Amino acid sequence: MISSYDGTNYTVKKSTNYGANFSNFLTLTSQSNCIATDGQGTWIIGLGGINALRSFDDAANSSSFTAITIAGGVGTNADIIFVSGLVLYMFNGSGSKVIVQAANGSFAPQSSAANVVARFGNAGNGTIFAGSTTANRLSRSVQQFGYDTSTQFALPNPQAVTGVTAYIKALEAA
């Protein structure tokens, strides 16, 4: 799906053949800067502000899209990305620039992300990059941990070692 302006209306066009052809799918009330999917059936269309449309049926038909409000958002919705069960909304404007939506539907503004602009890039393992308002800089997410860091610890991901001698010796306790 892509958004466009046909000279009269803001529309969403949909292709079912990998972009060889597009057909009109949905007429919007305002311009959309971003459309995203989690690849598992959820689609979100940003409507240029705190409003968006969401579908849970893999955009099977236009009537399946319902309106949602992105709590805590300001300015213009510039990008949407799905990452590890979360949805991240980027806003260009004053105030918080990134809003995180948890799987339970709650929204959390990320004030520490106040200098991000443009588009998100997902580097994997929960690491997100975005352009920065500071010249020649990138904004990078801080690694998130699914445990209490004051009472538990995580082991680093070991690097793969090549060769025949790369093994761990263990002694069987009797």
Buried (B, 14 or more C-beta within 10 A) or exposed (E): BEBBEEEEEBBBBBEEEEEEEBEEBBEBEEBBBBBBBEEEEBBBBBBBBBBBBBBEEEBEEBEBBEEBEBEBBBBBBBBBBBBEEBBBBBBBEEEBBBBBBEEEEEBBBBEEBBEBBBBBBBEEEBBBBBBBEEEEEEBBBEEEEEEEEEEEEEEEEEEEEEEEEEEEEEEEEE
